[in-house]
Amino acid sequence: DQQVKQNSPSLSVQEGRISILNCDYTNSMFDYFLWYKKYPAEGPTFLISISSIKDKNEDGRFTVFLNKSAKHLSLHIVPSQPGDSAVYFCAASAWGYGQNFVFGPGTRLSVLP
Amino acid sequence: ETGVTQSPTHLIKTRGQQVTLRCSSQSGHNTVSWYQQALGQGPQFIFQYYREEENGRGNFPPRFSGLQFPNYSSELNVNALELDDSALYLCASSLSDTQYFGPGTRLTVL
């Protein structure tokens, strides 16, 4: 049973437009969420995180939104750049629950020039 | 500041053999986690070490074992390799909430 879901395996966006990547989770104990970006032949690179006490966190072109009641989070990239083309993973954790990060299956983002 | 490094980069083994993968943490990080990433899937948590003690384990059998050394580097050992163990093995180090990943070791079991 997948506790973290990314229902879009792939997404294509034009350069300069907004990219929106979605993530849903089922475990209500999760209280910390992260997004990672992964290029081929490299390990995942940390992008941005959000704690369950917030509903939004921004870092430059990246914004993460958290809707706890819907158990949904999204990553917005504005404006999208060709270098953003990668696989994006959503991850969740429940500190104090004895559980490490649970990752979604990833969404492959292609930013077209 | 040195990032997380892993060795070897690639490895080919046959079914039934044993393998040891190595990870050097980012400087100052006292926690190391290991993940298995099968093709087309997200990383799956194997276990975590904090100051040389196992600090959490995912749904992996006992033939997956680990060690953390006083300098916080770590090893992942897998005994009695099975074909399904073929995957990318990722090590991540952390000091607080965020984990920083190494490039991974690609293990192929024939």
HADDOCK unambig.tbl for C-alpha pairs under 7 A between the chains (distance, minus, plus):
assign (segid A and resid 41 and name CA) (segid B and resid 103 and name CA) 6.78 0.50 0.50
assign (segid A and resid 42 and name CA) (segid B and resid 103 and name CA) 4.51 0.50 0.50
assign (segid A and resid 43 and name CA) (segid B and resid 101 and name CA) 5.45 0.50 0.50
assign (segid A and resid 43 and name CA) (segid B and resid 102 and name CA) 5.21 0.50 0.50
assign (segid A and resid 43 and name CA) (segid B and resid 103 and name CA) 3.98 0.50 0.50
assign (segid A and resid 43 and name CA) (segid B and resid 104 and name CA) 5.99 0.50 0.50
assign (segid A and resid 44 and name CA) (segid B and resid 101 and name CA) 5.87 0.50 0.50
assign (segid A and resid 45 and name CA) (segid B and resid 100 and name CA) 6.87 0.50 0.50
assign (segid A and resid 45 and name CA) (segid B and resid 101 and name CA) 6.71 0.50 0.50
assign (segid A and resid 46 and name CA) (segid B and resid 100 and name CA) 6.68 0.50 0.50
assign (segid A and resid 98 and name CA) (segid B and resid 56 and name CA) 6.10 0.50 0.50
assign (segid A and resid 99 and name CA) (segid B and resid 56 and name CA) 6.57 0.50 0.50
assign (segid A and resid 100 and name CA) (segid B and resid 45 and name CA) 6.73 0.50 0.50
assign (segid A and resid 101 and name CA) (segid B and resid 45 and name CA) 6.83 0.50 0.50
assign (segid A and resid 102 and name CA) (segid B and resid 44 and name CA) 6.83 0.50 0.50
assign (segid A and resid 102 and name CA) (segid B and resid 45 and name CA) 6.97 0.50 0.50
assign (segid A and resid 103 and name CA) (segid B and resid 42 and name CA) 5.44 0.50 0.50
assign (segid A and resid 103 and name CA) (segid B and resid 43 and name CA) 5.95 0.50 0.50
assign (segid A and resid 103 and name CA) (segid B and resid 44 and name CA) 6.79 0.50 0.50
assign (segid A and resid 104 and name CA) (segid B and resid 42 and name CA) 5.42 0.50 0.50
assign (segid A and resid 105 and name CA) (segid B and resid 40 and name CA) 6.97 0.50 0.50
assign (segid A and resid 105 and name CA) (segid B and resid 41 and name CA) 4.53 0.50 0.50
assign (segid A and resid 105 and name CA) (segid B and resid 42 and name CA) 4.16 0.50 0.50
assign (segid A and resid 106 and name CA) (segid B and resid 41 and name CA) 6.94 0.50 0.50
assign (segid A and resid 106 and name CA) (segid B and resid 42 and name CA) 6.05 0.50 0.50
